[in-house]
């Protein structure tokens, strides 16, 4: 079975499959087979004169195929590549074929380029070409991205800093939420998003890393921040009542902690479930690890 690699621009025809199987003894047969299963794909890559469109290049086992009547074998690999040739997106719909000279690969100077790296704008050949999260990239940029993503992984020394940053952010958000509740005499639950965001941001800023473990840290800190917001709100009310009775309490008075431990759960109602979900979602997102999907097209 012939393996056919599809560029991201044509994923809509193949149900987002980057690799499909083809049948036939020539490249033209393979394209006809693909068109039977993925209607319309052949017209996107071959014009009315059965010639590759201006912005399309076919490579069979790494070799540029200039005609579609080229013989292919059952174990061959066919790469359909978007070429580096300039012009507008409408050019590949023109019936007149006007090939343009391609740039040469920045890493293999004697080989023509088939695309340009989305990260450094340098031309790349089919051997060097990779896709990083669906974008064309050269080998150097791909290696650099892999190194950067690998450096995001935390070690044993990361978590104390992450916890400190998460708690600082969450408590800052808690103070804002409590201040708004006190000033307006009403809780604005959507401020919970700020609590979660600041918790996640604190984790990322102080740790400099991203991982699922740090996402758990951020979520835990966000929950602490929500509880703290409830405590500060309750403490403010009790401090006011105490002043009327001649008692002078501080926000961190042991008596207030004791009261909150006994009655704090009564301060959480059904809507607080929504606020918790919003805060957790914001906290979880901030330190999420970078998703890296690398695919190499060259041989």
Residue pairs with C-beta under 8 A, 6 or more apart in sequence:
1 21
1 22
1 23
1 74
2 21
2 22
2 23
2 24
2 30
2 72
2 73
2 74
2 75
2 76
2 77
2 78
3 19
3 21
3 22
3 76
3 77
3 78
4 19
4 20
4 21
4 22
4 30
4 34
4 77
4 78
4 79
4 80
5 18
5 19
5 77
5 78
5 79
5 80
5 297
6 13
6 14
6 17
6 18
6 19
6 20
6 80
7 80
7 81
7 82
8 18
8 131
8 134
8 135
9 82
10 41
10 44
10 45
10 80
11 17
11 18
13 38
13 39
13 40
13 41
13 44
14 20
14 38
14 41
18 295
20 34
20 37
20 38
22 30
22 31
22 33
22 34
22 78
23 29
23 30
23 33
24 30
24 32
24 33
24 72
25 71
25 72
26 68
26 69
26 70
26 71
26 72
27 58
27 60
27 65
27 67
27 68
27 69
27 70
27 72
27 78
28 50
28 68
28 69
29 72
30 72
30 78
31 41
31 42
31 45
31 46
31 68
32 42
34 41
34 42
35 41
35 42
35 43
44 53
44 56
44 92
45 52
45 53
45 56
45 58
45 80
46 52
46 53
46 56
46 68
47 53
47 94
47 95
47 97
48 95
49 95
49 97
50 68
51 67
51 68
51 97
52 58
52 65
52 66
52 68
53 92
53 97
54 83
54 85
54 87
54 91
54 92
54 94
54 97
54 98
54 99
54 100
55 82
55 83
55 85
55 87
55 91
55 92
56 80
56 81
56 82
56 83
56 92
57 64
57 80
57 81
57 82
57 83
57 114
57 126
58 64
58 65
58 68
58 70
58 78
58 79
58 80
58 81
59 65
59 78
59 79
59 81
59 114
59 126
60 70
60 72
60 76
60 77
60 78
61 76
61 77
61 299
62 77
62 79
62 126
62 127
62 298
62 299
64 112
64 126
65 78
72 78
77 299
79 126
79 297
81 114
81 115
81 126
81 129
81 297
82 114
82 115
82 136
83 102
83 114
83 115
84 102
84 103
84 113
84 114
84 115
84 116
84 123
85 99
85 100
85 102
86 100
87 100
102 112
102 113
102 114
102 123
103 112
103 113
103 116
103 123
104 110
104 111
104 112
104 113
104 123
105 111
105 112
105 113
105 123
105 124
105 125
105 127
105 128
106 113
106 117
106 122
106 123
106 124
106 138
107 124
107 125
107 128
107 138
107 139
107 140
108 125
108 127
108 128
111 125
111 127
112 125
113 123
113 124
113 125
114 124
114 125
114 126
114 129
115 123
115 124
115 129
115 136
116 122
116 123
116 124
116 136
117 123
117 124
117 136
117 137
117 138
117 141
118 132
118 135
118 136
118 137
119 132
119 135
119 137
119 138
119 141
119 144
119 145
120 138
120 140
120 141
122 138
124 136
124 137
124 138
124 139
125 298
126 297
126 298
126 299
127 298
127 299
128 138
128 139
128 298
129 136
129 137
129 138
129 296
129 297
129 298
130 136
130 137
130 138
130 139
130 142
130 294
130 295
130 296
130 297
130 298
131 137
131 293
131 294
131 295
131 297
132 141
132 142
132 145
132 292
132 293
132 294
133 291
133 292
133 293
134 293
137 145
142 294
145 292
145 294
146 292
146 294
148 290
149 289
149 290
149 292
152 209
152 210
152 211
152 289
152 290
153 209
153 211
153 289
154 162
154 207
154 209
154 211
154 213
154 214
158 207
158 208
158 209
158 214
159 207
159 213
159 214
159 217
161 206
161 207
162 203
162 206
162 207
162 209
162 214
162 217
162 218
162 287
163 203
163 217
163 221
164 202
164 206
165 202
165 203
165 204
165 205
165 206
165 207
166 199
166 200
166 202
166 203
166 217
166 218
166 220
166 221
166 222
166 283
167 199
167 202
167 221
167 224
167 225
168 202
168 206
169 197
169 198
169 199
169 200
169 201
169 202
169 203
169 221
169 225
170 195
170 196
170 198
170 199
170 202
170 221
170 222
170 224
170 225
170 226
170 228
170 283
171 224
171 225
171 228
172 198
173 191
173 194
173 195
173 196
173 197
173 198
173 199
173 225
173 229
174 195
174 225
174 226
174 228
174 229
174 232
175 229
175 232
176 191
176 194
176 195
177 187
177 188
177 191
177 192
177 194
177 195
177 229
177 233
178 228
178 229
178 232
178 233
178 236
180 187
180 188
180 191
181 187
181 188
181 229
181 233
182 233
182 236
187 233
189 271
189 272
189 274
189 275
189 278
190 275
190 278
192 226
192 275
192 276
192 278
192 279
193 278
193 279
193 281
193 282
194 282
195 222
195 225
195 226
195 229
195 279
195 282
196 218
196 219
196 222
196 225
196 278
196 279
196 280
196 281
196 282
196 283
196 284
197 282
197 283
197 286
198 225
199 218
199 219
199 221
199 222
199 225
199 279
199 282
199 283
199 286
200 215
200 218
200 222
200 282
200 283
200 284
200 285
200 286
200 287
201 286
202 218
202 221
203 214
203 217
203 218
203 221
203 286
203 287
204 210
204 214
204 286
204 287
207 214
207 287
209 287
210 287
210 288
210 289
210 290
211 287
211 289
212 288
212 289
214 287
215 283
215 284
215 287
215 288
217 287
218 283
218 284
218 286
218 287
219 280
219 283
219 284
221 283
222 279
222 280
222 282
222 283
223 276
223 279
223 280
225 279
226 272
226 275
226 276
226 279
227 264
230 260
230 264
230 267
230 268
231 256
231 260
231 264
232 251
233 267
234 256
234 259
234 260
234 264
234 267
235 249
235 251
235 253
235 256
235 260
236 251
238 249
238 256
238 259
239 249
239 250
239 251
239 256
242 248
242 249
249 255
249 256
